[in-house]
Amino acid sequence: MLDWITSPEAWAALVTLTAMEIVLGIDNVVFISLVVQRLPPAEALRARQIGLSAALLLRIGLLFALSWLIGLRESLFTAFGHEFSWRDIILIGGGAFLIAKATSEMHGALEGEDEPSEESVAGAAKRAFAGIVVQVILLDLVFSVDSILTAIGMAEHLAIMVLAVIIAVGIMFVASGPLSAFIATHPTTKMLALAFLVLIGVTLVADGFGAHISKGYIYAAMAFSVMVEVLNVAAAGRRKRRIVVHRGGEQ
């Protein structure tokens, strides 16, 4: 069972599969980082822990149910010239939810929201926590199905796939906290992250309808946008420091 440990090909597969799982997990991390923004810090941490733990358990569970998972690709019905499977339905539903959620958050950010009282904030946080956890787990399922179906065939040993998933989710957990804090500190990045979710949602829906869009193009566009936003944040920080120094010199 552990004979793969001495195989260089197995270690190469582990590194490749881990890298792929990390890249595919970016969608998950961005969604979790955004939906926990309205929770108090302690509740946000709990939501991230529960969400990523669910992602880990779902991925490992799907790996141990490969025969059932592969069956999700079997055709259920044909419509519009395309054979739809359970995988397609899951991707379409998850993508539509992402688009609706991101659009709703964008609308709220653009229209502005009234400042609630401290009591209503506390009550809303308690009510919202369960809803946010449910949303995260449902999207975990969508991302897990997509991730594991993509990973099938990249490694011969189940242990390698499980280990790759554990490492990838561990890195996702470490990255989710700083990413969430960065989005909270720089509000302009929230709109960019929401745009990412719309893009990811459209990609999932298109994939469900049989129009596959290479994720390489999607992630390249996201990486370029992030680089531009980082430059904008750095430039804004330099302008603020110059203003502070200038005012200090005038005094």
Sequence and secondary structure as in RCSB ss.txt:
>XXXX:A:sequence
MLDWITSPEAWAALVTLTAMEIVLGIDNVVFISLVVQRLPPAEALRARQIGLSAALLLRIGLLFALSWLIGLRES
LFTAFGHEFSWRDIILIGGGAFLIAKATSEMHGALEGEDEPSEESVAGAAKRAFAGIVVQVILLDLVFSVDSILT
AIGMAEHLAIMVLAVIIAVGIMFVASGPLSAFIATHPTTKMLALAFLVLIGVTLVADGFGAHISKGYIYAAMAFS
VMVEVLNVAAAGRRKRRIVVHRGGEQ
>XXXX:A:secstr
  GGGG HHHHHHHHHHHHHHHHHTHHHHHHHHHHTTTS HHHHHHHHHHHHHHHHHHHHHHHTTHHHHHHTTSE
EEEETTEEEEHHHHHHHHHHHHHHHHHHHHHHHHHH      HHHHHHHHHHHHHHHHHHHHHHHHHHHHHHHHH
HTTS S HHHHHHHHHHHHHHHHHHHHHHHHHHHH THHHHHHHHHHHHHHHHHHHHHTT    HHHHHHHHHHH
HHHHHHHHHHHHHHHHHHHHHHHHH 
